[in-house]
């Protein structure tokens, strides 16, 4: 059951990345820069580039970034709790962990 929750969570994150990239593009930002900034906000890395100033200086983009940062903290807590619950349960925990890491790897490298 935890694997289904993990898959749903990753699909939701992927949809959030795509939707918010399009929303930032509508505000005038280049699509590829927008996608990079959305991924940077979700992973909490690389958000100190010159391009991030384009987000911070625009009021609507700043609101989008704030919402995305909160969503990313909730998603990270959910993934961590799913992995810990899989480790502590006795039923097929090794299989769940291997499949979860495989799905996370596909999500990261896709």
C-alpha positions in Angstrom: 0.0 0.0 0.0 2.9 2.4 0.8 4.2 1.9 -2.8 0.9 3.2 -4.2 1.1 6.2 -1.9 4.6 6.9 -3.0 3.7 6.6 -6.7 0.7 9.0 -6.2 3.0 11.4 -4.4 5.6 11.4 -7.1 3.0 11.8 -9.8 1.5 14.7 -7.9 5.0 16.3 -7.6 5.6 15.8 -11.3 2.3 17.5 -12.2 3.1 20.4 -9.8 6.4 20.9 -11.6 4.8 20.9 -15.0 1.8 23.1 -14.0 3.9 25.7 -12.2 6.5 25.8 -15.0 3.7 26.7 -17.3 2.3 29.3 -14.9 5.7 30.9 -14.5 6.0 30.9 -18.3 2.7 32.7 -18.5 4.2 35.4 -16.2 6.9 36.0 -18.8 9.7 33.7 -17.8 11.3 31.3 -20.2 9.9 27.8 -19.9 13.2 26.0 -19.3 14.3 28.6 -16.8 10.9 28.3 -15.1 11.2 24.5 -14.9 14.7 24.8 -13.4 13.5 27.3 -10.8 10.5 25.1 -9.9 12.8 22.0 -9.5 15.2 24.1 -7.5 12.5 25.3 -5.2 11.1 21.8 -4.7 14.6 20.3 -3.9 15.8 23.3 -2.0 18.9 23.5 -4.1 20.3 26.0 -6.6 17.8 28.8 -5.9 20.6 31.4 -5.5 21.2 32.0 -9.2 20.8 35.2 -11.1 17.7 33.8 -12.6 16.2 33.5 -9.1 16.1 37.3 -9.0 13.6 37.1 -11.8 11.3 35.2 -9.4 11.9 37.3 -6.3 11.4 40.6 -8.0 8.0 39.7 -9.5 5.1 39.7 -6.9 3.1 36.9 -8.6 6.1 34.7 -9.1 7.1 35.3 -5.5 3.7 34.0 -4.3 4.0 31.0 -6.5 7.5 30.3 -5.1 6.2 30.6 -1.5 3.4 28.1 -2.1 5.8 25.7 -3.8 8.2 25.8 -0.9 5.5 24.9 1.5 4.3 22.1 -0.8 7.8 20.7 -1.1 8.3 20.5 2.7 5.1 18.6 3.0 6.1 16.3 0.2 9.5 15.6 1.7 8.0 14.8 5.0 5.5 12.4 3.3 8.3 10.6 1.4 10.4 10.3 4.5 7.5 9.0 6.6 6.6 6.5 3.9 10.1 5.2 3.7 10.4 4.9 7.5 7.1 3.1 7.8 8.3 0.7 5.1 11.5 0.0 7.1 9.7 -0.6 10.3 7.0 -2.9 8.9 7.9 -6.6 8.6 5.9 -7.3 5.4 8.1 -7.1 2.3 10.0 -4.1 3.5 13.1 -4.9 1.4 11.1 -5.2 -1.7 9.3 -2.0 -1.0 12.5 -0.1 -0.3 14.1 -1.4 -3.5 11.1 -0.5 -5.6 10.8 2.9 -3.9 14.4 3.7 -4.6 14.0 2.6 -8.2 10.9 4.8 -8.6 12.6 7.8 -7.0 15.6 7.3 -9.3 13.4 7.3 -12.3 11.7 10.4 -11.1 15.0 12.2 -10.5 16.6 11.3 -13.7 13.5 11.7 -16.0 
